[in-house]
Amino acid sequence: MSSLKDLQDLIQEKYGIEPSKLDPHASMRETGGLDSLALAEFLFAIEDHFGIVMPDEDANIDTLAELAVLVDKVRAEKAASAS
């Protein structure tokens, strides 16, 4: 199950950006108007929301679609290690 819908809801809650206004495949910086600080804060919110730790090397992801793939991967790895 993709985390995209949850990420869209979270970005709407945190920044007031309607999901319909933010193309999942477009840059959150360019179309969402989020700067580097806002994106870093969003990553922390994602970690809190999903109870995961995002890898530092993937901090430059710039679209919601890419972010959803990464969140799904990290969640799957966490679930597998908990088994």
N, C-alpha and C positions, 0 to 999 in steps of 0.2 A: 504494500500500500504506500503510495507516494505521500510525502509530507508537504507537498505543494500547497494544498488547501490550508493546512495549519499555519504555514509560513505566511500565506496571504492574509489570514486572519490576524496573525501576530503583527505584521507590518501595518495593518489598518489600525489595530489597537494602539500601537506605539507611536505611529507617525501620522495617523489620519489619512493615509493614502488608500483610496478605494481600490480593491483588487482589479476591477475592470479597467482602471486607469494605468495599471502597471503590467506591461507585457512580460510574462514569465521568461521570455527569451531575450529581453532587452536589458541593457545596463541599468542597474538600480541607481547608479550615479547620474546617468544622463536623463533617463525618463522619470525616475523617482525623485531626483533632486537630493539624494542622500550623499553627504560628504564622507570622507574617510572615518571621521569620528563617529558619525551616525551609524555607519556600517559596522564598526567595531562594537558599538553599543548593541546593535541588533544581533551580532554574533553572541554576545553575553546573554541577551534575552532568549535566544534560541537554546543555548546551553541550559539555562534555568528551566525553560518550558519543557524540554525533552529529557532533562536529567542526563545530559551527555557532555563530553568534552570534545570540542572541535579541534582537529589537528592544526597546529600553527602554520604548517606549510601550505594549507589550503585557504589561508586568510584572504587571498586575492580574488576569490570567486566573486563575480560581479552580477550574475543574474539569479533570479529566484529559481529557475529550472535547474541550474547547476547546483545551487545551494540545496535544493530538495534532494537531488541525487546523493550529495555528500551526507546530508542528514540521514537519509535512508541507509546508507552504507555504514555510518557510525552506529546507528541504532541496531542494525543487524549484527555488527561485530560485538556490540555490548551484550545483546541477547545470546549470541553464541558462546561468549565467554562465561556468561552466568549459568549456562547449562551444565 
